[in-house]
Amino acid sequence: MTDKLTSLRQLTTVVADTGDIAAMKLYQPQDATTNPSLILNAAQIPEYRKAD
């Protein structure tokens, strides 16, 4: 039995409307957001900040 996400992948394009890199790795969308506010929010997550 396939899960719901796998079933949806057979019918449509899965996209991520998030800047959360961990979520994108988990769900492996075919496309992702370019929404600046979501990218800015993700940039504030400590794990995603570049070490100086």
mmCIF file as Biopython writes it, N, C-alpha, C and O atoms, coordinates in Angstrom:
data_model
#
loop_
_atom_site.group_PDB
_atom_site.id
_atom_site.type_symbol
_atom_site.label_atom_id
_atom_site.label_alt_id
_atom_site.label_comp_id
_atom_site.label_asym_id
_atom_site.label_entity_id
_atom_site.label_seq_id
_atom_site.pdbx_PDB_ins_code
_atom_site.Cartn_x
_atom_site.Cartn_y
_atom_site.Cartn_z
_atom_site.occupancy
_atom_site.B_iso_or_equiv
_atom_site.auth_seq_id
_atom_site.auth_asym_id
_atom_site.pdbx_PDB_model_num
ATOM 1   N N  . MET A ? 1  ? 0.846  -1.184 0.000   1.0 0.0 1  A 1 
ATOM 2   C CA . MET A ? 1  ? 0.000  0.000  0.000   1.0 0.0 1  A 1 
ATOM 3   C C  . MET A ? 1  ? 0.891  1.247  0.000   1.0 0.0 1  A 1 
ATOM 4   O O  . MET A ? 1  ? 1.845  1.343  0.773   1.0 0.0 1  A 1 
ATOM 5   N N  . THR A ? 2  ? 0.566  2.190  -0.872  1.0 0.0 2  A 1 
ATOM 6   C CA . THR A ? 2  ? 1.361  3.413  -0.949  1.0 0.0 2  A 1 
ATOM 7   C C  . THR A ? 2  ? 0.791  4.470  -0.019  1.0 0.0 2  A 1 
ATOM 8   O O  . THR A ? 2  ? -0.395 4.463  0.309   1.0 0.0 2  A 1 
ATOM 9   N N  . ASP A ? 3  ? 1.663  5.380  0.398   1.0 0.0 3  A 1 
ATOM 10  C CA . ASP A ? 3  ? 1.181  6.459  1.250   1.0 0.0 3  A 1 
ATOM 11  C C  . ASP A ? 3  ? 0.526  7.546  0.388   1.0 0.0 3  A 1 
ATOM 12  O O  . ASP A ? 3  ? 0.610  7.506  -0.839  1.0 0.0 3  A 1 
ATOM 13  N N  . LYS A ? 4  ? -0.107 8.488  1.024   1.0 0.0 4  A 1 
ATOM 14  C CA . LYS A ? 4  ? -0.863 9.523  0.311   1.0 0.0 4  A 1 
ATOM 15  C C  . LYS A ? 4  ? 0.035  10.396 -0.553  1.0 0.0 4  A 1 
ATOM 16  O O  . LYS A ? 4  ? -0.341 10.753 -1.670  1.0 0.0 4  A 1 
ATOM 17  N N  . LEU A ? 5  ? 1.218  10.745 -0.051  1.0 0.0 5  A 1 
ATOM 18  C CA . LEU A ? 5  ? 2.118  11.587 -0.832  1.0 0.0 5  A 1 
ATOM 19  C C  . LEU A ? 5  ? 2.558  10.874 -2.103  1.0 0.0 5  A 1 
ATOM 20  O O  . LEU A ? 5  ? 2.611  11.485 -3.170  1.0 0.0 5  A 1 
ATOM 21  N N  . THR A ? 6  ? 2.869  9.606  -2.000  1.0 0.0 6  A 1 
ATOM 22  C CA . THR A ? 6  ? 3.259  8.835  -3.176  1.0 0.0 6  A 1 
ATOM 23  C C  . THR A ? 6  ? 2.116  8.776  -4.176  1.0 0.0 6  A 1 
ATOM 24  O O  . THR A ? 6  ? 2.339  8.898  -5.380  1.0 0.0 6  A 1 
ATOM 25  N N  . SER A ? 7  ? 0.908  8.593  -3.694  1.0 0.0 7  A 1 
ATOM 26  C CA . SER A ? 7  ? -0.260 8.573  -4.572  1.0 0.0 7  A 1 
ATOM 27  C C  . SER A ? 7  ? -0.443 9.911  -5.269  1.0 0.0 7  A 1 
ATOM 28  O O  . SER A ? 7  ? -0.735 9.956  -6.464  1.0 0.0 7  A 1 
ATOM 29  N N  . LEU A ? 8  ? -0.272 11.001 -4.530  1.0 0.0 8  A 1 
ATOM 30  C CA . LEU A ? 8  ? -0.399 12.331 -5.128  1.0 0.0 8  A 1 
ATOM 31  C C  . LEU A ? 8  ? 0.667  12.573 -6.190  1.0 0.0 8  A 1 
ATOM 32  O O  . LEU A ? 8  ? 0.392  13.206 -7.210  1.0 0.0 8  A 1 
ATOM 33  N N  . ARG A ? 9  ? 1.869  12.080 -5.963  1.0 0.0 9  A 1 
ATOM 34  C CA . ARG A ? 9  ? 2.953  12.262 -6.937  1.0 0.0 9  A 1 
ATOM 35  C C  . ARG A ? 9  ? 2.595  11.664 -8.293  1.0 0.0 9  A 1 
ATOM 36  O O  . ARG A ? 9  ? 3.077  12.139 -9.322  1.0 0.0 9  A 1 
ATOM 37  N N  . GLN A ? 10 ? 1.769  10.645 -8.309  1.0 0.0 10 A 1 
ATOM 38  C CA . GLN A ? 10 ? 1.367  10.016 -9.558  1.0 0.0 10 A 1 
ATOM 39  C C  . GLN A ? 10 ? 0.369  10.871 -10.328 1.0 0.0 10 A 1 
ATOM 40  O O  . GLN A ? 10 ? 0.200  10.691 -11.534 1.0 0.0 10 A 1 
ATOM 41  N N  . LEU A ? 11 ? -0.295 11.802 -9.640  1.0 0.0 11 A 1 
ATOM 42  C CA . LEU A ? 11 ? -1.353 12.593 -10.257 1.0 0.0 11 A 1 
ATOM 43  C C  . LEU A ? 11 ? -1.004 14.058 -10.477 1.0 0.0 11 A 1 
ATOM 44  O O  . LEU A ? 11 ? -1.628 14.725 -11.303 1.0 0.0 11 A 1 
ATOM 45  N N  . THR A ? 12 ? -0.011 14.565 -9.746  1.0 0.0 12 A 1 
ATOM 46  C CA . THR A ? 12 ? 0.248  15.998 -9.782  1.0 0.0 12 A 1 
ATOM 47  C C  . THR A ? 12 ? 1.709  16.295 -9.468  1.0 0.0 12 A 1 
ATOM 48  O O  . THR A ? 12 ? 2.481  15.394 -9.139  1.0 0.0 12 A 1 
ATOM 49  N N  . THR A ? 13 ? 2.071  17.544 -9.570  1.0 0.0 13 A 1 
ATOM 50  C CA . THR A ? 13 ? 3.410  18.000 -9.217  1.0 0.0 13 A 1 
ATOM 51  C C  . THR A ? 13 ? 3.415  18.431 -7.760  1.0 0.0 13 A 1 
ATOM 52  O O  . THR A ? 13 ? 2.601  19.258 -7.349  1.0 0.0 13 A 1 
ATOM 53  N N  . VAL A ? 14 ? 4.326  17.873 -6.983  1.0 0.0 14 A 1 
ATOM 54  C CA . VAL A ? 14 ? 4.439  18.225 -5.572  1.0 0.0 14 A 1 
ATOM 55  C C  . VAL A ? 14 ? 5.399  19.405 -5.444  1.0 0.0 14 A 1 
ATOM 56  O O  . VAL A ? 14 ? 6.530  19.353 -5.925  1.0 0.0 14 A 1 
ATOM 57  N N  . VAL A ? 15 ? 4.932  20.470 -4.789  1.0 0.0 15 A 1 
ATOM 58  C CA . VAL A ? 15 ? 5.764  21.652 -4.577  1.0 0.0 15 A 1 
ATOM 59  C C  . VAL A ? 15 ? 5.850  21.952 -3.088  1.0 0.0 15 A 1 
ATOM 60  O O  . VAL A ? 15 ? 5.003  21.520 -2.306  1.0 0.0 15 A 1 
ATOM 61  N N  . ALA A ? 16 ? 6.875  22.692 -2.706  1.0 0.0 16 A 1 
ATOM 62  C CA . ALA A ? 16 ? 7.053  23.093 -1.311  1.0 0.0 16 A 1 
ATOM 63  C C  . ALA A ? 16 ? 6.887  24.598 -1.211  1.0 0.0 16 A 1 
ATOM 64  O O  . ALA A ? 16 ? 7.641  25.351 -1.828  1.0 0.0 16 A 1 
ATOM 65  N N  . ASP A ? 17 ? 5.922  25.033 -0.450  1.0 0.0 17 A 1 
ATOM 66  C CA . ASP A ? 17 ? 5.715  26.456 -0.204  1.0 0.0 17 A 1 
ATOM 67  C C  . ASP A ? 17 ? 6.310  26.775 1.161   1.0 0.0 17 A 1 
ATOM 68  O O  . ASP A ? 17 ? 5.612  27.199 2.081   1.0 0.0 17 A 1 
ATOM 69  N N  . THR A ? 18 ? 7.615  26.561 1.267   1.0 0.0 18 A 1 
ATOM 70  C CA . THR A ? 18 ? 8.345  26.736 2.520   1.0 0.0 18 A 1 
ATOM 71  C C  . THR A ? 18 ? 9.804  27.031 2.218   1.0 0.0 18 A 1 
ATOM 72  O O  . THR A ? 18 ? 10.293 26.740 1.126   1.0 0.0 18 A 1 
ATOM 73  N N  . GLY A ? 19 ? 10.473 27.590 3.159   1.0 0.0 19 A 1 
ATOM 74  C CA . GLY A ? 19 ? 11.911 27.762 3.060   1.0 0.0 19 A 1 
ATOM 75  C C  . GLY A ? 19 ? 12.638 26.786 3.962   1.0 0.0 19 A 1 
ATOM 76  O O  . GLY A ? 19 ? 13.863 26.835 4.077   1.0 0.0 19 A 1 
ATOM 77  N N  . ASP A ? 20 ? 11.898 25.906 4.598   1.0 0.0 20 A 1 
ATOM 78  C CA . ASP A ? 20 ? 12.451 24.942 5.551   1.0 0.0 20 A 1 
ATOM 79  C C  . ASP A ? 20 ? 13.182 23.836 4.787   1.0 0.0 20 A 1 
ATOM 80  O O  . ASP A ? 20 ? 12.553 22.960 4.193   1.0 0.0 20 A 1 
ATOM 81  N N  . ILE A ? 21 ? 14.495 23.886 4.809   1.0 0.0 21 A 1 
ATOM 82  C CA . ILE A ? 21 ? 15.306 22.941 4.052   1.0 0.0 21 A 1 
ATOM 83  C C  . ILE A ? 21 ? 15.087 21.508 4.523   1.0 0.0 21 A 1 
ATOM 84  O O  . ILE A ? 21 ? 15.082 20.587 3.706   1.0 0.0 21 A 1 
ATOM 85  N N  . ALA A ? 22 ? 14.907 21.306 5.814   1.0 0.0 22 A 1 
ATOM 86  C CA . ALA A ? 22 ? 14.675 19.953 6.337   1.0 0.0 22 A 1 
ATOM 87  C C  . ALA A ? 22 ? 13.383 19.370 5.773   1.0 0.0 22 A 1 
ATOM 88  O O  . ALA A ? 22 ? 13.335 18.191 5.422   1.0 0.0 22 A 1 
ATOM 89  N N  . ALA A ? 23 ? 12.344 20.182 5.686   1.0 0.0 23 A 1 
ATOM 90  C CA . ALA A ? 23 ? 11.076 19.708 5.122   1.0 0.0 23 A 1 
ATOM 91  C C  . ALA A ? 23 ? 11.237 19.378 3.643   1.0 0.0 23 A 1 
ATOM 92  O O  . ALA A ? 23 ? 10.659 18.412 3.146   1.0 0.0 23 A 1 
ATOM 93  N N  . MET A ? 24 ? 12.022 20.183 2.950   1.0 0.0 24 A 1 
ATOM 94  C CA . MET A ? 24 ? 12.238 19.921 1.526   1.0 0.0 24 A 1 
ATOM 95  C C  . MET A ? 24 ? 13.021 18.633 1.319   1.0 0.0 24 A 1 
ATOM 96  O O  . MET A ? 24 ? 12.750 17.887 0.379   1.0 0.0 24 A 1 
ATOM 97  N N  . LYS A ? 25 ? 13.986 18.369 2.184   1.0 0.0 25 A 1 
ATOM 98  C CA . LYS A ? 25 ? 14.728 17.107 2.095   1.0 0.0 25 A 1 
ATOM 99  C C  . LYS A ? 25 ? 13.814 15.921 2.395   1.0 0.0 25 A 1 
ATOM 100 O O  . LYS A ? 25 ? 13.909 14.872 1.758   1.0 0.0 25 A 1 
ATOM 101 N N  . LEU A ? 26 ? 12.936 16.102 3.368   1.0 0.0 26 A 1 
ATOM 102 C CA . LEU A ? 26 ? 12.038 15.023 3.766   1.0 0.0 26 A 1 
ATOM 103 C C  . LEU A ? 26 ? 11.032 14.684 2.671   1.0 0.0 26 A 1 
ATOM 104 O O  . LEU A ? 26 ? 10.841 13.513 2.343   1.0 0.0 26 A 1 
ATOM 105 N N  . TYR A ? 27 ? 10.391 15.704 2.104   1.0 0.0 27 A 1 
ATOM 106 C CA . TYR A ? 27 ? 9.304  15.478 1.149   1.0 0.0 27 A 1 
ATOM 107 C C  . TYR A ? 27 ? 9.743  15.484 -0.308  1.0 0.0 27 A 1 
ATOM 108 O O  . TYR A ? 27 ? 8.977  15.068 -1.178  1.0 0.0 27 A 1 
ATOM 109 N N  . GLN A ? 28 ? 10.949 15.942 -0.593  1.0 0.0 28 A 1 
ATOM 110 C CA . GLN A ? 28 ? 11.517 15.954 -1.936  1.0 0.0 28 A 1 
ATOM 111 C C  . GLN A ? 28 ? 10.538 16.482 -2.989  1.0 0.0 28 A 1 
ATOM 112 O O  . GLN A ? 28 ? 10.153 15.753 -3.903  1.0 0.0 28 A 1 
ATOM 113 N N  . PRO A ? 29 ? 10.139 17.746 -2.858  1.0 0.0 29 A 1 
ATOM 114 C CA . PRO A ? 29 ? 9.221  18.316 -3.842  1.0 0.0 29 A 1 
ATOM 115 C C  . PRO A ? 29 ? 9.915  18.502 -5.188  1.0 0.0 29 A 1 
ATOM 116 O O  . PRO A ? 29 ? 11.143 18.513 -5.270  1.0 0.0 29 A 1 
ATOM 117 N N  . GLN A ? 30 ? 9.113  18.648 -6.243  1.0 0.0 30 A 1 
ATOM 118 C CA . GLN A ? 30 ? 9.654  18.878 -7.572  1.0 0.0 30 A 1 
ATOM 119 C C  . GLN A ? 30 ? 9.918  20.358 -7.818  1.0 0.0 30 A 1 
ATOM 120 O O  . GLN A ? 30 ? 10.632 20.710 -8.756  1.0 0.0 30 A 1 
ATOM 121 N N  . ASP A ? 31 ? 9.363  21.207 -7.006  1.0 0.0 31 A 1 
ATOM 122 C CA . ASP A ? 31 ? 9.550  22.643 -7.129  1.0 0.0 31 A 1 
ATOM 123 C C  . ASP A ? 31 ? 9.428  23.250 -5.739  1.0 0.0 31 A 1 
ATOM 124 O O  . ASP A ? 31 ? 8.932  22.609 -4.812  1.0 0.0 31 A 1 
ATOM 125 N N  . ALA A ? 32 ? 9.883  24.490 -5.602  1.0 0.0 32 A 1 
ATOM 126 C CA . ALA A ? 32 ? 9.847  25.144 -4.294  1.0 0.0 32 A 1 
ATOM 127 C C  . ALA A ? 32 ? 9.482  26.612 -4.455  1.0 0.0 32 A 1 
ATOM 128 O O  . ALA A ? 32 ? 9.493  27.152 -5.561  1.0 0.0 32 A 1 
ATOM 129 N N  . THR A ? 33 ? 9.162  27.240 -3.346  1.0 0.0 33 A 1 
ATOM 130 C CA . THR A ? 33 ? 8.729  28.627 -3.349  1.0 0.0 33 A 1 
ATOM 131 C C  . THR A ? 33 ? 9.862  29.588 -3.692  1.0 0.0 33 A 1 
ATOM 132 O O  . THR A ? 33 ? 11.039 29.295 -3.485  1.0 0.0 33 A 1 
ATOM 133 N N  . THR A ? 34 ? 9.474  30.727 -4.214  1.0 0.0 34 A 1 
ATOM 134 C CA . THR A ? 34 ? 10.400 31.845 -4.366  1.0 0.0 34 A 1 
ATOM 135 C C  . THR A ? 34 ? 9.875  33.032 -3.565  1.0 0.0 34 A 1 
ATOM 136 O O  . THR A ? 34 ? 10.306 34.167 -3.766  1.0 0.0 34 A 1 
ATOM 137 N N  . ASN A ? 35 ? 8.943  32.760 -2.659  1.0 0.0 35 A 1 
ATOM 138 C CA . ASN A ? 35 ? 8.341  33.802 -1.831  1.0 0.0 35 A 1 
ATOM 139 C C  . ASN A ? 35 ? 9.411  34.378 -0.903  1.0 0.0 35 A 1 
ATOM 140 O O  . ASN A ? 35 ? 9.919  33.672 -0.033  1.0 0.0 35 A 1 
ATOM 141 N N  . PRO A ? 36 ? 9.756  35.657 -1.083  1.0 0.0 36 A 1 
ATOM 142 C CA . PRO A ? 36 ? 10.832 36.250 -0.284  1.0 0.0 36 A 1 
ATOM 143 C C  . PRO A ? 36 ? 10.592 36.193 1.222   1.0 0.0 36 A 1 
ATOM 144 O O  . PRO A ? 36 ? 11.545 36.021 1.981   1.0 0.0 36 A 1 
ATOM 145 N N  . SER A ? 37 ? 9.362  36.331 1.667   1.0 0.0 37 A 1 
ATOM 146 C CA . SER A ? 37 ? 9.113  36.307 3.110   1.0 0.0 37 A 1 
ATOM 147 C C  . SER A ? 37 ? 9.360  34.915 3.691   1.0 0.0 37 A 1 
ATOM 148 O O  . SER A ? 37 ? 9.834  34.801 4.821   1.0 0.0 37 A 1 
ATOM 149 N N  . LEU A ? 38 ? 9.051  33.867 2.948   1.0 0.0 38 A 1 
ATOM 150 C CA . LEU A ? 38 ? 9.317  32.509 3.431   1.0 0.0 38 A 1 
ATOM 151 C C  . LEU A ? 38 ? 10.816 32.217 3.441   1.0 0.0 38 A 1 
ATOM 152 O O  . LEU A ? 38 ? 11.321 31.553 4.347   1.0 0.0 38 A 1 
ATOM 153 N N  . ILE A ? 39 ? 11.514 32.710 2.439   1.0 0.0 39 A 1 
ATOM 154 C CA . ILE A ? 39 ? 12.964 32.529 2.396   1.0 0.0 39 A 1 
ATOM 155 C C  . ILE A ? 39 ? 13.619 33.297 3.542   1.0 0.0 39 A 1 
ATOM 156 O O  . ILE A ? 39 ? 14.542 32.791 4.181   1.0 0.0 39 A 1 
ATOM 157 N N  . LEU A ? 40 ? 13.150 34.511 3.803   1.0 0.0 40 A 1 
ATOM 158 C CA . LEU A ? 40 ? 13.685 35.304 4.914   1.0 0.0 40 A 1 
ATOM 159 C C  . LEU A ? 40 ? 13.444 34.605 6.245   1.0 0.0 40 A 1 
ATOM 160 O O  . LEU A ? 40 ? 14.336 34.559 7.092   1.0 0.0 40 A 1 
ATOM 161 N N  . ASN A ? 41 ? 12.246 34.061 6.436   1.0 0.0 41 A 1 
ATOM 162 C CA . ASN A ? 41 ? 11.951 33.333 7.676   1.0 0.0 41 A 1 
ATOM 163 C C  . ASN A ? 41 ? 12.885 32.139 7.846   1.0 0.0 41 A 1 
ATOM 164 O O  . ASN A ? 41 ? 13.377 31.884 8.945   1.0 0.0 41 A 1 
ATOM 165 N N  . ALA A ? 42 ? 13.130 31.413 6.767   1.0 0.0 42 A 1 
ATOM 166 C CA . ALA A ? 42 ? 14.029 30.262 6.843   1.0 0.0 42 A 1 
ATOM 167 C C  . ALA A ? 42 ? 15.451 30.709 7.147   1.0 0.0 42 A 1 
ATOM 168 O O  . ALA A ? 42 ? 16.185 30.012 7.848   1.0 0.0 42 A 1 
ATOM 169 N N  . ALA A ? 43 ? 15.842 31.859 6.627   1.0 0.0 43 A 1 
ATOM 170 C CA . ALA A ? 43 ? 17.197 32.365 6.870   1.0 0.0 43 A 1 
ATOM 171 C C  . ALA A ? 43 ? 17.421 32.704 8.339   1.0 0.0 43 A 1 
ATOM 172 O O  . ALA A ? 43 ? 18.563 32.798 8.789   1.0 0.0 43 A 1 
ATOM 173 N N  . GLN A ? 44 ? 16.344 32.886 9.078   1.0 0.0 44 A 1 
ATOM 174 C CA . GLN A ? 44 ? 16.456 33.202 10.502  1.0 0.0 44 A 1 
ATOM 175 C C  . GLN A ? 44 ? 16.612 31.951 11.365  1.0 0.0 44 A 1 
ATOM 176 O O  . GLN A ? 44 ? 16.933 32.062 12.549  1.0 0.0 44 A 1 
ATOM 177 N N  . ILE A ? 45 ? 16.396 30.776 10.804  1.0 0.0 45 A 1 
ATOM 178 C CA . ILE A ? 45 ? 16.535 29.521 11.544  1.0 0.0 45 A 1 
ATOM 179 C C  . ILE A ? 45 ? 18.024 29.281 11.794  1.0 0.0 45 A 1 
ATOM 180 O O  . ILE A ? 45 ? 18.805 29.218 10.844  1.0 0.0 45 A 1 
ATOM 181 N N  . PRO A ? 46 ? 18.428 29.147 13.058  1.0 0.0 46 A 1 
ATOM 182 C CA . PRO A ? 46 ? 19.860 29.034 13.387  1.0 0.0 46 A 1 
ATOM 183 C C  . PRO A ? 46 ? 20.603 27.936 12.615  1.0 0.0 46 A 1 
ATOM 184 O O  . PRO A ? 46 ? 21.761 28.131 12.245  1.0 0.0 46 A 1 
ATOM 185 N N  . GLU A ? 47 ? 19.972 26.805 12.369  1.0 0.0 47 A 1 
ATOM 186 C CA . GLU A ? 47 ? 20.638 25.703 11.670  1.0 0.0 47 A 1 
ATOM 187 C C  . GLU A ? 47 ? 20.997 26.061 10.234  1.0 0.0 47 A 1 
ATOM 188 O O  . GLU A ? 47 ? 21.887 25.445 9.647   1.0 0.0 47 A 1 
ATOM 189 N N  . TYR A ? 48 ? 20.318 27.046 9.666   1.0 0.0 48 A 1 
ATOM 190 C CA . TYR A ? 48 ? 20.537 27.412 8.268   1.0 0.0 48 A 1 
ATOM 191 C C  . TYR A ? 48 ? 21.465 28.610 8.113   1.0 0.0 48 A 1 
ATOM 192 O O  . TYR A ? 48 ? 21.799 28.992 6.991   1.0 0.0 48 A 1 
ATOM 193 N N  . ARG A ? 49 ? 21.876 29.192 9.205   1.0 0.0 49 A 1 
ATOM 194 C CA . ARG A ? 49 ? 22.759 30.356 9.133   1.0 0.0 49 A 1 
ATOM 195 C C  . ARG A ? 49 ? 24.184 29.914 8.830   1.0 0.0 49 A 1 
ATOM 196 O O  . ARG A ? 49 ? 24.660 28.895 9.330   1.0 0.0 49 A 1 
ATOM 197 N N  . LYS A ? 50 ? 24.835 30.688 8.017   1.0 0.0 50 A 1 
ATOM 198 C CA . LYS A ? 50 ? 26.227 30.406 7.683   1.0 0.0 50 A 1 
ATOM 199 C C  . LYS A ? 50 ? 27.115 30.790 8.860   1.0 0.0 50 A 1 
ATOM 200 O O  . LYS A ? 50 ? 26.967 31.868 9.435   1.0 0.0 50 A 1 
ATOM 201 N N  . ALA A ? 51 ? 28.024 29.915 9.207   1.0 0.0 51 A 1 
ATOM 202 C CA . ALA A ? 51 ? 28.967 30.212 10.294  1.0 0.0 51 A 1 
ATOM 203 C C  . ALA A ? 51 ? 29.961 31.253 9.807   1.0 0.0 51 A 1 
ATOM 204 O O  . ALA A ? 51 ? 30.466 31.168 8.688   1.0 0.0 51 A 1 
ATOM 205 N N  . ASP A ? 52 ? 30.236 32.227 10.647  1.0 0.0 52 A 1 
ATOM 206 C CA . ASP A ? 52 ? 31.188 33.287 10.266  1.0 0.0 52 A 1 
ATOM 207 C C  . ASP A ? 52 ? 32.611 32.850 10.466  1.0 0.0 52 A 1 
ATOM 208 O O  . ASP A ? 52 ? 33.536 33.617 10.196  1.0 0.0 52 A 1 
#
